[in-house]
Structures are given as structure tokens and as C-alpha cells.
Amino acid sequence: MNIFRTYLLLFFFSLSVYASETIKVFILHSYSQEYPWTKSQHSAFINTLNSSKIQFEFYTEYLDTKRMDLNANYTNNFLNYINNKYNTSTINLIYATDDDALNFINKNYKNLFANGQKTPVFFSGINNLNMNKILPKDTFVGVYEVKEVKQNIELIKQFSPQTRDIYFVGDSSQTYDAIEKAIQKEEKNYKNITFHYINDDSILNIQSQLPNKPKSFIILTTIGHLKDSKNNTLLVQDSIKKIKENRNLILMTMEDSYMKKGVIGGYMTKGSAQGEKAAALVLQYLKTNSLTNVHSRLKSPNVYIFNSKEISDARVILSEYISRDAEIVGNDQNFIDKNKSLLLNIAAVLIAILLFTITLLYVFFKKAQSSQIKIVHNQELETLKQKLNAKDEFINKIISLGDIGYWRLDMQNNQLFLSPSLSDTLSIDSGIYKNDLDVLSYFVHENDKELYEKNLQEVKENQKSLTFEHKMVTSEKKLFNVKHLIYTQYIAHKPVLIFGIIKFEK
């Protein structure tokens, strides 16, 4: 009986010790840390694990196979690098994202970390479903990424029933090959539609094969491996921008990391969902420290995602049935955008109050000068000045809620006031431009200076407000598109104050 109690105590003691230990997770990504798909999986995986009560420690490496060829030499060098770096670490589990990383782990599993331990491997973003038959299920478990083309074809049929050609664009990677094979299986179900496959690692070759027929539908498969004429791997947004130079195209995507400007959306895989599901499998495993009842997810957690602005620009109509369960981006406005009209009205009222206060101040000055009354009204004058400063401060607080700057030029006293939000956005050094009334014109783009000066002069001369668009450049050469409202306050038929509100467009 005493022996039994001893064993029981030791058992529970070992459980409590293990529970208090930090779980060390080695993460290997196929692509770079800046690749959107990789970032979304990584962040979701870590955030999900960290939300549990278990303590985790993460070690992350990147094969970067969008830029590097995973040949035998690179593989051996990388394997040696990992073993040298982590030879003193006890890795409790491994997480791999996308096919290249999983293949690397699988092929080199026995040589990893050189510690002889059987370390469970979790994964996500895997396109090759055959891996489910190859991988030993007592060691490997994860989430597969299935590009479901059927839903996207049905979308195109809703958008344009007369469409008879659909183009699938991708790079020449192994991932693309796996996706194309999956798409080809659907061709037999669409006898009236011709599937065209355009794949290459050169963006120029891709562009040369794109259709020129108006309203041609393009479905992006995987394009992270595309290169420019100098063999440099392009950023996803740059590849999409190049493809979108052909104005006849309507771009759809099967991956959420390609939801960039110019893409309307589609039914797609979602990186964050992949990472979350993989983390959920890890937590399930840690309950028993066994993979016996932990199974891979063959059903990809895909979703409909659309950009409302791009949908509108493409002049296609999204059915209410689809949009009801879809994620809609592009109309996810911030506080300023949602309440732009209200805030502009508030700003207008505040400016009117400010103008009224300034007018009273000006009249008071005139009366004080003509009556030679200076000392008696010093306290009232100081009160008015404080109110004026308070209005400036209040307006600036309202404006600082969004990407808006405010300025005021007092032409009587040659004083220019810039709101902190405006100075910060344009990186204006007050020490360099102190008392410089023309400072704003220095930050107007060279091509728009004439327009800016012309509108400023017109407002001065005609006592009216003007709203116009132009570009501004910060001291760090960052370019902004802006909307500029200029208004002049006249007193005694003379321009006394000029007000400006600048909205920086994202």
C-alpha cells in the first residue's frame, strides 16, 4: 500500500513538473518572414498557443524557398546549420508551414537535432494531399490547404453567365503544380468553359500570355515565386500590380494573402485559419502527449473574402446569398472614415467659433487702439487669447483622431500654426522651418506646386473655400495623396486668416 502511494505521488509530481515546464517549439517556414501567407499562419499559430495556460518558447527558421532553390547542397547546409544552432536545445515539438518545409522535415527527420528523440511534427498550408498517405500518423499531424476552384468558377458564372474562358495564373513552383492538378479534376464538370493555364516564373512571360478580351476573369493560384527581368523575386503586391496593368482583367484569388489592390476576392484559403487549426491540434496533443486520437484536417478551412471597392470597380454584383457569410473588406473604415461627414461638420462649427472669437478679438483690438484703453481690459484680452488657444487645441484633438492635419495662417501678424498631427505626418522640423510662412509649399509635390499656389491665391482673392487633391512628400521622401480644404476669413474686406485641413489618403 505504501509502495502504491509512493508511485502515485511520483506520478502526480511528474505531471506537475511537466505542466510547469516550458514547451519548446521549433518552427520551420517554407518562405520568408515577410511573405504575407507565412506571417498570417505564424502569428495565428503563436497567438493561439499563447492564449492557453501552457508556457511556450519558440525558435523560428525560414527556408525562404521563394528565393532559394532547395537543392541537395542547400538542404545539407541548412540541416547542418539547424543542428549546430540547436544542438543543446531539447525541442518538444515541431511546426512546419507549406510543402517545402514539411518535405524538408520529413526527409531529414532522423537527422534533426541529433538527439534521437521522437518529436511530434505539426503542419499547416500543405497542398499535396498525398502526404497524408506518406507521413507516419504517429509522428505527423496537421492541416491541409486545398484550393477549391469549384466555388470560384460558380462565382464567375454568377458575375458573368456568358463567360466561356477562365484563366488560372501561377508561378512555376511545386505548389503551383499541385494546385493545377487539383483544378484539372474539375474541368470535366464545366463542358462549356475552357480552362487556360498560364504559369511561369517570369512576370514578363506571364504578362505576354494574358488575354486582351474585355472582362476576362483571372484566378490567381500561387504567385509568390514570380521574378522580374533581373531575376529578382517580386513582392506579391508588385506582381499583382504588373498583372493588373492589363485593364481588361478581373482578378480573383484562391489565397487570402493575395487580397491586394486590384483583386476582387473569391473563395480562398486563409493563412490565419490554417495557423489556428494547427495550434488547436498541438493543444489537443498536449492533453495526453499522444497523437493517437489527434487527426489531420483534410478539409481546408476556406472562406469567401471580397473587397467591396474592387467589386464595385469591376462592375460585378455579389449575390446576397454569398455576401451574407463572406468577409467583406474595403468598407472596414476607421472612426474618421465612418464619421467623416459628422467630423467635418464638427470641424466646420469649431472653425466658425474660432473665426468668431478671432473677429471679436480683432474688433476689440481696434476699439482698444482708438479709445487708448489698454490696461483696463488686459484681463479680458488675456481671456480671449486663452479661448483662442483652447479652440486650436480642441480642433487639433478632433483632427488627430485620423489622418488629418490642420493649419492656420495669420496674415496680419505673419504667424503660421501647424497642428502636431500635420507636422508629424510630414516630418516637419520646427527648428529648421521656424517662422517660415511658406513651409507647406516645400512639402507639396513638385508637379503640384503650381496647382497649390494657384488655389491658395484664388482663395485669398475671392473669399471662398476650395477643395482640391494633390500630392505631398515628407522629409523622408514618403509620398501621400491628399485632399486639401482651404478657407479664408475676411475682416473689413481684407483677408486676415487662412485655414487649411489636409486629409492624408492611405
C-alpha positions as semicolon CSV with decimal commas, in nm:
position;residue;x (nm);y (nm);z (nm)
1;M;0,000;0,000;0,000
2;N;0,285;0,236;0,089
3;I;0,459;0,147;-0,237
4;F;0,140;0,227;-0,429
5;R;0,112;0,566;-0,256
6;T;0,474;0,638;-0,336
7;Y;0,424;0,561;-0,706
8;L;0,104;0,765;-0,709
9;L;0,280;1,065;-0,556
10;L;0,567;1,032;-0,801
11;F;0,320;1,013;-1,088
12;F;0,136;1,330;-0,992
13;F;0,466;1,502;-0,911
14;S;0,594;1,422;-1,261
15;L;0,273;1,559;-1,412
16;S;0,300;1,883;-1,214
17;V;0,666;1,923;-1,311
18;Y;0,584;1,869;-1,678
19;A;0,293;2,113;-1,657
20;S;0,524;2,378;-1,519
21;E;0,789;2,322;-1,788
22;T;0,810;2,542;-2,094
23;I;0,723;2,363;-2,418
24;K;0,994;2,436;-2,674
25;V;0,861;2,463;-3,028
26;F;1,083;2,461;-3,334
27;I;0,913;2,634;-3,629
28;L;1,027;2,595;-3,988
29;H;0,863;2,804;-4,260
30;S;0,900;2,738;-4,630
31;Y;0,902;3,106;-4,720
32;S;1,043;3,429;-4,580
33;Q;0,927;3,601;-4,263
34;E;0,781;3,887;-4,470
35;Y;0,572;3,669;-4,700
36;P;0,208;3,751;-4,607
37;W;0,088;3,390;-4,614
38;T;0,372;3,283;-4,385
39;K;0,320;3,576;-4,148
40;S;-0,051;3,507;-4,108
41;Q;0,000;3,136;-4,030
42;H;0,286;3,209;-3,792
43;S;0,103;3,482;-3,598
44;A;-0,218;3,281;-3,564
45;F;-0,029;2,969;-3,451
46;I;0,169;3,152;-3,183
47;N;-0,122;3,366;-3,062
48;T;-0,346;3,061;-3,026
49;L;-0,087;2,870;-2,824
50;N;-0,003;3,171;-2,608
51;S;-0,371;3,216;-2,523
52;S;-0,359;2,883;-2,337
53;K;-0,225;2,837;-1,984
54;I;0,078;2,643;-2,109
55;Q;0,414;2,817;-2,139
56;F;0,576;2,803;-2,483
57;E;0,914;2,904;-2,619
58;F;0,951;2,943;-2,995
59;Y;1,251;2,900;-3,225
60;T;1,181;3,008;-3,583
61;E;1,372;2,949;-3,907
62;Y;1,292;3,013;-4,275
63;L;1,393;2,809;-4,579
64;D;1,296;3,107;-4,799
65;T;1,231;2,885;-5,100
66;K;1,061;3,163;-5,294
67;R;1,414;3,296;-5,341
68;M;1,633;2,990;-5,279
69;D;1,646;2,663;-5,471
70;L;1,606;2,377;-5,224
71;N;1,875;2,162;-5,386
72;A;2,090;1,897;-5,217
73;N;2,369;2,140;-5,129
74;Y;2,135;2,397;-4,973
75;T;1,948;2,122;-4,788
76;N;2,266;1,981;-4,633
77;N;2,395;2,325;-4,537
78;F;2,064;2,420;-4,377
79;L;2,045;2,089;-4,190
80;N;2,396;2,141;-4,051
81;Y;2,303;2,498;-3,954
82;I;1,998;2,382;-3,759
83;N;2,181;2,103;-3,578
84;N;2,471;2,329;-3,487
85;K;2,239;2,604;-3,362
86;Y;2,006;2,381;-3,161
87;N;2,241;2,101;-3,052
88;T;2,194;2,190;-2,684
89;S;1,818;2,254;-2,703
90;T;1,554;1,998;-2,619
91;I;1,281;2,053;-2,877
92;N;0,942;1,926;-2,761
93;L;0,757;1,964;-3,090
94;I;0,799;2,091;-3,446
95;Y;0,570;2,309;-3,657
96;A;0,618;2,336;-4,036
97;T;0,430;2,556;-4,283
98;D;0,382;2,478;-4,651
99;D;0,511;2,191;-4,861
100;D;0,884;2,269;-4,879
101;A;0,928;2,289;-4,503
102;L;0,725;1,973;-4,442
103;N;0,922;1,783;-4,709
104;F;1,247;1,903;-4,551
105;I;1,137;1,785;-4,205
106;N;1,011;1,452;-4,337
107;K;1,323;1,368;-4,539
108;N;1,564;1,475;-4,266
109;Y;1,363;1,379;-3,961
110;K;1,610;1,118;-3,830
111;N;1,899;1,364;-3,856
112;L;1,726;1,662;-3,698
113;F;1,872;1,790;-3,369
114;A;2,076;1,469;-3,343
115;N;1,909;1,382;-3,013
116;G;1,738;1,059;-3,108
117;Q;1,406;1,170;-2,958
118;K;1,075;1,113;-3,129
119;T;0,946;1,467;-3,168
120;P;0,588;1,518;-3,296
121;V;0,555;1,731;-3,609
122;F;0,258;1,962;-3,673
123;F;0,199;2,140;-4,001
124;S;-0,031;2,368;-4,200
125;G;-0,062;2,504;-4,553
126;I;0,012;2,172;-4,724
127;N;-0,118;2,145;-5,081
128;N;-0,001;1,790;-5,154
129;L;-0,279;1,571;-5,015
130;N;-0,073;1,260;-5,099
131;M;0,139;1,344;-4,794
132;N;-0,148;1,218;-4,581
133;K;-0,072;0,868;-4,715
134;I;0,305;0,905;-4,688
135;L;0,356;1,061;-4,345
136;P;0,358;0,834;-4,037
137;K;0,050;0,928;-3,838
138;D;0,211;0,861;-3,501
139;T;0,454;1,149;-3,568
140;F;0,299;1,390;-3,824
141;V;-0,037;1,566;-3,799
142;G;-0,164;1,893;-3,941
143;V;-0,390;2,099;-4,162
144;Y;-0,405;2,064;-4,539
145;E;-0,459;2,358;-4,772
146;V;-0,700;2,280;-5,054
147;K;-0,759;2,541;-5,324
148;E;-1,126;2,485;-5,402
149;V;-1,176;2,602;-5,756
150;K;-1,541;2,496;-5,792
151;Q;-1,676;2,778;-5,574
152;N;-1,476;3,035;-5,770
153;I;-1,598;2,908;-6,105
154;E;-1,955;2,927;-5,978
155;L;-1,886;3,284;-5,868
156;I;-1,767;3,375;-6,217
157;K;-2,081;3,220;-6,364
158;Q;-2,287;3,445;-6,134
159;F;-2,080;3,752;-6,220
160;S;-2,084;3,688;-6,595
161;P;-2,303;3,399;-6,725
162;Q;-2,172;3,449;-7,079
163;T;-1,808;3,382;-6,982
164;R;-1,657;3,087;-7,170
165;D;-1,290;3,123;-7,078
166;I;-1,126;3,125;-6,734
167;Y;-0,754;3,182;-6,686
168;F;-0,552;3,037;-6,399
169;V;-0,226;3,220;-6,331
170;G;0,061;3,093;-6,120
171;D;0,436;3,064;-6,083
172;S;0,629;2,752;-6,184
173;S;0,668;2,619;-5,829
174;Q;0,585;2,272;-5,699
175;T;0,296;2,429;-5,513
176;Y;0,151;2,554;-5,841
177;D;0,185;2,206;-5,995
178;A;-0,017;2,056;-5,711
179;I;-0,285;2,324;-5,747
180;E;-0,310;2,282;-6,125
181;K;-0,364;1,908;-6,089
182;A;-0,650;1,973;-5,847
183;I;-0,806;2,227;-6,086
184;Q;-0,781;1,989;-6,382
185;K;-1,003;1,743;-6,199
186;E;-1,286;1,998;-6,216
187;E;-1,266;2,057;-6,592
188;K;-1,497;1,767;-6,676
189;N;-1,776;1,937;-6,479
190;Y;-1,768;2,251;-6,696
191;K;-1,807;2,147;-7,058
192;N;-1,896;2,499;-7,175
193;I;-1,594;2,667;-7,015
194;T;-1,235;2,642;-7,134
195;F;-0,967;2,642;-6,867
196;H;-0,643;2,821;-6,960
197;Y;-0,329;2,766;-6,753
198;I;-0,066;3,040;-6,753
199;N;0,236;2,960;-6,541
200;D;0,593;3,080;-6,547
201;D;0,847;3,220;-6,303
202;S;0,885;3,537;-6,515
203;I;0,629;3,814;-6,473
204;L;0,704;3,934;-6,828
205;N;0,618;3,592;-6,972
206;I;0,301;3,586;-6,764
207;Q;0,200;3,930;-6,892
208;S;0,259;3,830;-7,254
209;Q;0,012;3,540;-7,223
210;L;-0,273;3,728;-7,057
211;P;-0,595;3,773;-7,257
212;N;-0,690;4,109;-7,410
213;K;-1,061;4,045;-7,426
214;P;-1,263;4,284;-7,203
215;K;-1,389;4,146;-6,874
216;S;-1,159;3,843;-6,873
217;F;-1,158;3,655;-6,542
218;I;-0,821;3,560;-6,394
219;I;-0,787;3,333;-6,090
220;L;-0,456;3,370;-5,908
221;T;-0,332;3,036;-5,772
222;T;0,016;3,089;-5,626
223;I;0,235;3,376;-5,747
224;G;0,495;3,422;-5,473
225;H;0,774;3,281;-5,693
226;L;0,740;3,532;-5,981
227;K;1,054;3,722;-6,081
228;D;1,129;4,040;-6,270
229;S;1,357;4,082;-6,573
230;K;1,663;4,089;-6,342
231;N;1,564;3,758;-6,179
232;N;1,463;3,928;-5,853
233;T;1,170;3,773;-5,669
234;L;0,882;4,018;-5,672
235;L;0,664;4,111;-5,379
236;V;0,310;3,979;-5,417
237;Q;0,162;4,329;-5,449
238;D;0,413;4,414;-5,722
239;S;0,327;4,101;-5,920
240;I;-0,044;4,183;-5,894
241;K;0,021;4,542;-5,998
242;K;0,204;4,418;-6,308
243;I;-0,076;4,179;-6,398
244;K;-0,338;4,447;-6,339
245;E;-0,169;4,674;-6,595
246;N;-0,393;4,487;-6,837
247;R;-0,719;4,674;-6,776
248;N;-0,928;4,400;-6,934
249;L;-0,873;4,166;-6,644
250;I;-1,087;4,095;-6,339
251;L;-0,861;3,934;-6,079
252;M;-0,978;3,675;-5,830
253;T;-0,769;3,481;-5,580
254;M;-0,766;3,145;-5,405
255;E;-0,544;3,268;-5,121
256;D;-0,612;3,547;-4,871
257;S;-0,255;3,681;-4,881
258;Y;-0,323;3,793;-5,240
259;M;-0,605;4,024;-5,136
260;K;-0,420;4,330;-5,262
261;K;-0,526;4,634;-5,461
262;G;-0,679;4,523;-5,789
263;V;-0,814;4,187;-5,662
264;I;-1,189;4,149;-5,606
265;G;-1,163;3,834;-5,389
266;G;-1,307;3,486;-5,412
267;Y;-1,333;3,160;-5,220
268;M;-0,992;3,112;-5,068
269;T;-0,760;2,957;-4,819
270;K;-0,690;3,172;-4,514
271;G;-0,347;3,174;-4,353
272;S;-0,467;3,267;-4,006
273;A;-0,724;2,984;-4,009
274;Q;-0,451;2,737;-4,106
275;G;-0,230;2,851;-3,818
276;E;-0,514;2,846;-3,565
277;K;-0,621;2,492;-3,658
278;A;-0,262;2,366;-3,639
279;A;-0,226;2,520;-3,291
280;A;-0,553;2,356;-3,185
281;L;-0,403;2,018;-3,281
282;V;-0,098;2,096;-3,067
283;L;-0,316;2,174;-2,764
284;Q;-0,515;1,857;-2,822
285;Y;-0,191;1,655;-2,831
286;L;-0,059;1,812;-2,510
287;K;-0,359;1,687;-2,314
288;T;-0,235;1,327;-2,343
289;N;0,111;1,361;-2,503
290;S;-0,007;1,123;-2,772
291;L;-0,116;1,159;-3,134
292;T;-0,336;0,850;-3,117
293;N;-0,661;1,048;-3,117
294;V;-0,528;1,356;-3,297
295;H;-0,601;1,352;-3,671
296;S;-0,505;1,575;-3,963
297;R;-0,761;1,809;-4,112
298;L;-0,816;1,719;-4,478
299;K;-1,098;1,972;-4,510
300;S;-0,936;2,311;-4,566
301;P;-1,083;2,595;-4,354
302;N;-1,165;2,814;-4,657
303;V;-1,376;3,130;-4,665
304;Y;-1,530;3,383;-4,903
305;I;-1,348;3,716;-4,886
306;F;-1,423;4,019;-5,107
307;N;-1,307;4,377;-5,140
308;S;-1,615;4,597;-5,174
309;K;-1,432;4,873;-5,361
310;E;-1,277;4,632;-5,611
311;I;-1,613;4,460;-5,662
312;S;-1,765;4,799;-5,742
313;D;-1,480;4,899;-5,973
314;A;-1,507;4,570;-6,164
315;R;-1,881;4,629;-6,204
316;V;-1,979;4,284;-6,090
317;I;-2,261;4,211;-5,848
318;L;-2,212;3,989;-5,545
319;S;-2,523;3,792;-5,457
320;E;-2,677;3,845;-5,116
321;Y;-2,660;3,470;-5,057
322;I;-2,278;3,472;-5,089
323;S;-2,214;3,806;-4,920
324;R;-2,416;3,702;-4,614
325;D;-2,144;3,462;-4,497
326;A;-1,846;3,635;-4,659
327;E;-1,579;3,856;-4,510
328;I;-1,607;4,196;-4,675
329;V;-1,302;4,421;-4,667
330;G;-1,256;4,765;-4,817
331;N;-1,552;4,909;-4,628
332;D;-1,395;4,837;-4,289
333;Q;-1,350;5,204;-4,223
334;N;-1,178;5,361;-3,928
335;F;-1,352;5,606;-3,698
336;I;-1,267;5,906;-3,915
337;D;-1,392;5,743;-4,237
338;K;-1,711;5,619;-4,076
339;N;-1,787;5,959;-3,930
340;K;-1,623;6,180;-4,190
341;S;-1,933;6,392;-4,256
342;L;-2,005;6,435;-3,886
343;L;-1,645;6,528;-3,806
344;L;-1,624;6,770;-4,097
345;N;-1,940;6,936;-3,969
346;I;-1,792;6,949;-3,618
347;A;-1,469;7,091;-3,762
348;A;-1,668;7,350;-3,957
349;V;-1,858;7,455;-3,642
350;L;-1,537;7,471;-3,443
351;I;-1,369;7,679;-3,710
352;A;-1,673;7,907;-3,720
353;I;-1,648;7,951;-3,342
354;L;-1,277;8,012;-3,378
355;L;-1,334;8,268;-3,653
356;F;-1,600;8,442;-3,446
357;T;-1,363;8,458;-3,147
358;I;-1,084;8,593;-3,364
359;T;-1,319;8,850;-3,515
360;L;-1,419;8,967;-3,167
361;L;-1,053;8,979;-3,075
362;Y;-0,975;9,185;-3,383
363;V;-1,263;9,428;-3,315
364;F;-1,157;9,452;-2,954
365;F;-0,804;9,544;-3,062
366;K;-0,939;9,816;-3,290
367;K;-1,155;9,960;-3,013
368;A;-0,868;9,941;-2,769
369;Q;-0,642;10,128;-3,009
370;S;-0,898;10,401;-3,087
371;S;-1,001;10,452;-2,722
372;Q;-0,650;10,423;-2,585
373;I;-0,786;10,163;-2,343
374;K;-0,512;9,912;-2,277
375;I;-0,466;9,843;-1,911
376;V;-0,830;9,819;-1,807
377;H;-0,907;9,537;-2,050
378;N;-0,585;9,338;-2,019
379;Q;-0,759;9,064;-1,823
380;E;-1,042;9,034;-2,080
381;L;-0,786;9,033;-2,361
382;E;-0,590;8,755;-2,196
383;T;-0,912;8,557;-2,152
384;L;-0,987;8,590;-2,524
385;K;-0,637;8,474;-2,611
386;Q;-0,678;8,171;-2,387
387;K;-1,008;8,086;-2,555
388;L;-0,841;8,114;-2,894
389;N;-0,562;7,877;-2,786
390;A;-0,818;7,638;-2,639
391;K;-1,006;7,629;-2,972
392;D;-0,682;7,548;-3,153
393;E;-0,605;7,271;-2,907
394;F;-0,958;7,127;-2,925
395;I;-0,963;7,131;-3,306
396;N;-0,626;6,959;-3,314
397;K;-0,751;6,685;-3,080
398;I;-1,051;6,620;-3,305
399;I;-0,835;6,616;-3,616
400;S;-0,567;6,396;-3,462
401;L;-0,819;6,109;-3,443
402;G;-0,744;6,032;-3,807
403;D;-0,505;6,103;-4,090
404;I;-0,589;6,474;-4,094
405;G;-0,373;6,782;-4,045
406;Y;-0,479;7,139;-3,969
407;W;-0,303;7,469;-4,032
408;R;-0,381;7,840;-3,988
409;L;-0,201;8,140;-4,132
410;D;-0,244;8,477;-3,958
411;M;-0,158;8,725;-4,234
412;Q;-0,188;9,027;-4,004
413;N;0,084;8,906;-3,767
414;N;0,275;8,680;-4,009
415;Q;0,226;8,371;-3,794
416;L;0,172;8,016;-3,917
417;F;0,025;7,748;-3,690
418;L;0,065;7,379;-3,784
419;S;-0,116;7,107;-3,591
420;P;0,117;6,845;-3,438
421;S;-0,053;6,576;-3,649
422;L;0,039;6,766;-3,966
423;S;0,399;6,828;-3,856
424;D;0,443;6,465;-3,754
425;T;0,299;6,319;-4,074
426;L;0,517;6,537;-4,298
427;S;0,816;6,515;-4,059
428;I;0,845;6,895;-4,045
429;D;1,128;7,005;-3,818
430;S;1,004;7,318;-3,638
431;G;1,363;7,417;-3,565
432;I;1,450;7,429;-3,934
433;Y;1,130;7,590;-4,059
434;K;1,058;7,819;-3,766
435;N;0,872;8,137;-3,873
436;D;0,879;8,023;-4,237
437;L;0,533;8,106;-4,374
438;D;0,591;7,909;-4,695
439;V;0,685;7,585;-4,525
440;L;0,382;7,393;-4,655
441;S;0,468;7,465;-5,018
442;Y;0,806;7,293;-4,968
443;F;0,629;6,966;-4,897
444;V;0,392;6,987;-5,194
445;H;0,500;6,753;-5,474
446;E;0,695;6,929;-5,745
447;N;0,430;6,853;-6,008
448;D;0,154;7,005;-5,792
449;K;0,320;7,324;-5,666
450;E;0,164;7,538;-5,938
451;L;-0,183;7,399;-5,861
452;Y;-0,132;7,458;-5,488
453;E;-0,015;7,819;-5,531
454;K;-0,291;7,895;-5,780
455;N;-0,566;7,770;-5,547
456;L;-0,414;7,945;-5,247
457;Q;-0,409;8,275;-5,436
458;E;-0,766;8,227;-5,559
459;V;-0,891;8,169;-5,205
460;K;-0,712;8,481;-5,085
461;E;-0,858;8,699;-5,358
462;N;-1,213;8,570;-5,382
463;Q;-1,312;8,499;-5,021
464;K;-1,425;8,144;-5,083
465;S;-1,330;7,790;-4,989
466;L;-1,166;7,542;-5,224
467;T;-1,121;7,165;-5,201
468;F;-0,868;7,001;-5,430
469;E;-0,646;6,694;-5,450
470;H;-0,268;6,683;-5,485
471;K;0,042;6,502;-5,363
472;M;0,272;6,584;-5,073
473;V;0,618;6,446;-4,993
474;T;0,762;6,409;-4,642
475;S;1,121;6,490;-4,547
476;E;1,187;6,111;-4,571
477;K;1,056;6,119;-4,932
478;K;0,735;5,931;-4,846
479;L;0,458;6,019;-5,090
480;F;0,097;6,094;-4,987
481;N;-0,215;6,165;-5,189
482;V;-0,409;6,435;-5,003
483;K;-0,740;6,619;-5,011
484;H;-0,692;6,982;-4,917
485;L;-0,960;7,225;-4,796
486;I;-0,860;7,593;-4,782
487;Y;-1,077;7,871;-4,642
488;T;-1,008;8,244;-4,592
489;Q;-1,156;8,469;-4,324
490;Y;-1,203;8,834;-4,427
491;I;-1,237;9,124;-4,183
492;A;-1,313;9,470;-4,312
493;H;-1,281;9,339;-4,671
494;K;-0,929;9,220;-4,612
495;P;-0,801;8,859;-4,591
496;V;-0,690;8,816;-4,231
497;L;-0,672;8,439;-4,175
498;I;-0,634;8,134;-4,398
499;F;-0,738;7,793;-4,267
500;G;-0,643;7,455;-4,416
501;I;-0,749;7,098;-4,347
502;I;-0,543;6,822;-4,512
503;K;-0,675;6,464;-4,531
504;F;-0,398;6,210;-4,600
505;E;-0,526;5,924;-4,815
506;K;-0,400;5,571;-4,741
